[in-house]
Amino acid sequence: MKKLLLLLMLSIFAESIFAQSFYNRRIDRQWIVSAGTGTAKYFGELTNDGDLFQGTLWNFEVGLERRIEQRVSARVNLTTFQLRGSDALAGNEGRIPRNLNFTSWNAELSVIGVVQLFPELGRYYQRPVINPYVFAGIGALYYNPRTDIPAVDHDGNALADAGKMTSLRQYETELKKYSPVTVTIPFGVGVKMMIAPPLNISVNGGFRYTGSDYLDDVSTQHYDDSKFASPLAAALADRGPEIGYAIRPEGSVRGNPKKKDAYFIFSIRVDYYLPPQIFGGGGNKYNRRRKAPKRRIP
């Protein structure tokens, strides 16, 4: 919230710098810059079905949008956020012996098309005060699931750096290499509210399908300890022994590879219509007004 207030103050200050002469006000604004914050929620093997709030963490986003038509705009968005999940919080008792957990810092870069319910007729300051919209697009997601190092391995030997956080991808807990980057498909709904001629407050929520089932480092089955590169890798692959359960035999279910991981982003942001001087001015082709030709006096 402090970041949003700071952005709002900076936007008002910037508006005073580019103080609107009558001429500049008549020039339309095509570009919109924004910043906001909100929450992020993970959906995968380490979350409870139907749970929309457990494990939510913060996000921060910045974006640049261009008005294309009366109801259509295109947007480039960068969102950073955290995800987490844990079997210790499972509502399903069958998950508790697995005892897996993860947390991750993630970054999503996306290109999104926005379609508004009401057209923006005239110039930017004549737009509707409240305008719902839908959006959809494509993006790339960087993810890096991490967890804490157990105190001992499956043979009871102490592990170095116990309790410290480590990246799971390097240990290949399912004997599979996977990329830290995957495709993501964002789509959702939102509403824009004009609070000043150059400013909007936007509220939106969007679901993200991904091309990976390893956002949480869990996807397929358990493997025998002898197949792992180190005792630490084996201990991270099966954490049941930490809470008194036997080591899972090879082939036991660890995850569900038929269902990719996903996440949900909820954001509140400030949108600022950039002065035309920023990108060389000019109005949108759909709302330029033709001037009457000047009459020559004979």
Secondary structure in CASP SS format (residue, H / E / C, confidence):
PFRMAT SS
TARGET T0000
AUTHOR 0000-0000-0000
METHOD secondary structure of the structure
MODEL  1
M C 1.00
K H 1.00
K H 1.00
L H 1.00
L H 1.00
L H 1.00
L H 1.00
L H 1.00
M H 1.00
L H 1.00
S H 1.00
I H 1.00
F H 1.00
A H 1.00
E H 1.00
S H 1.00
I H 1.00
F C 1.00
A C 1.00
Q C 1.00
S C 1.00
F H 1.00
Y H 1.00
N H 1.00
R H 1.00
R H 1.00
I C 1.00
D C 1.00
R C 1.00
Q C 1.00
W E 1.00
I E 1.00
V E 1.00
S E 1.00
A E 1.00
G E 1.00
T E 1.00
G E 1.00
T E 1.00
A E 1.00
K E 1.00
Y E 1.00
F E 1.00
G C 1.00
E C 1.00
L C 1.00
T C 1.00
N C 1.00
D C 1.00
G C 1.00
D C 1.00
L C 1.00
F C 1.00
Q C 1.00
G C 1.00
T C 1.00
L E 1.00
W E 1.00
N E 1.00
F E 1.00
E E 1.00
V E 1.00
G E 1.00
L E 1.00
E E 1.00
R E 1.00
R E 1.00
I C 1.00
E C 1.00
Q C 1.00
R C 1.00
V E 1.00
S E 1.00
A E 1.00
R E 1.00
V E 1.00
N E 1.00
L E 1.00
T E 1.00
T E 1.00
F E 1.00
Q E 1.00
L E 1.00
R E 1.00
G E 1.00
S E 1.00
D H 1.00
A H 1.00
L H 1.00
A C 1.00
G C 1.00
N C 1.00
E C 1.00
G C 1.00
R C 1.00
I H 1.00
P H 1.00
R H 1.00
N C 1.00
L C 1.00
N E 1.00
F E 1.00
T E 1.00
S E 1.00
W E 1.00
N E 1.00
A E 1.00
E E 1.00
L E 1.00
S E 1.00
V E 1.00
I E 1.00
G E 1.00
V E 1.00
V E 1.00
Q E 1.00
L C 1.00
F C 1.00
P C 1.00
E C 1.00
L C 1.00
G C 1.00
R C 1.00
Y H 1.00
Y H 1.00
Q H 1.00
R C 1.00
P C 1.00
V C 1.00
I E 1.00
N E 1.00
P E 1.00
Y E 1.00
V E 1.00
F E 1.00
A E 1.00
G E 1.00
I E 1.00
G E 1.00
A E 1.00
L E 1.00
Y E 1.00
Y C 1.00
N C 1.00
P E 1.00
R E 1.00
T E 1.00
D E 1.00
I C 1.00
P C 1.00
A C 1.00
V E 1.00
D C 1.00
H C 1.00
D C 1.00
G C 1.00
N C 1.00
A E 1.00
L C 1.00
A C 1.00
D C 1.00
A C 1.00
G C 1.00
K C 1.00
M E 1.00
T E 1.00
S E 1.00
L C 1.00
R H 1.00
Q H 1.00
Y H 1.00
E C 1.00
T C 1.00
E C 1.00
L C 1.00
K C 1.00
K C 1.00
Y C 1.00
S C 1.00
P C 1.00
V E 1.00
T E 1.00
V E 1.00
T E 1.00
I E 1.00
P E 1.00
F E 1.00
G E 1.00
V E 1.00
G E 1.00
V E 1.00
K E 1.00
M E 1.00
M E 1.00
I E 1.00
A E 1.00
P C 1.00
P C 1.00
L E 1.00
N E 1.00
I E 1.00
S E 1.00
V E 1.00
N E 1.00
G E 1.00
G E 1.00
F E 1.00
R E 1.00
Y E 1.00
T E 1.00
G C 1.00
S C 1.00
D C 1.00
Y C 1.00
L C 1.00
D C 1.00
D C 1.00
V C 1.00
S C 1.00
T C 1.00
Q E 1.00
H C 1.00
Y C 1.00
D C 1.00
D H 1.00
S H 1.00
K H 1.00
F C 1.00
A C 1.00
S C 1.00
P H 1.00
L H 1.00
A H 1.00
A H 1.00
A H 1.00
L H 1.00
A H 1.00
D C 1.00
R C 1.00
G H 1.00
P H 1.00
E H 1.00
I H 1.00
G C 1.00
Y C 1.00
A C 1.00
I C 1.00
R C 1.00
P C 1.00
E C 1.00
G C 1.00
S C 1.00
V E 1.00
R C 1.00
G C 1.00
N C 1.00
P C 1.00
K C 1.00
K C 1.00
K C 1.00
D C 1.00
A E 1.00
Y E 1.00
F E 1.00
I E 1.00
F E 1.00
S E 1.00
I E 1.00
R E 1.00
V E 1.00
D E 1.00
Y E 1.00
Y E 1.00
L C 1.00
P C 1.00
P C 1.00
Q C 1.00
I C 1.00
F C 1.00
G C 1.00
G C 1.00
G C 1.00
G C 1.00
N C 1.00
K C 1.00
Y C 1.00
N C 1.00
R C 1.00
R C 1.00
R C 1.00
K C 1.00
A C 1.00
P C 1.00
K C 1.00
R C 1.00
R C 1.00
I C 1.00
P C 1.00
END
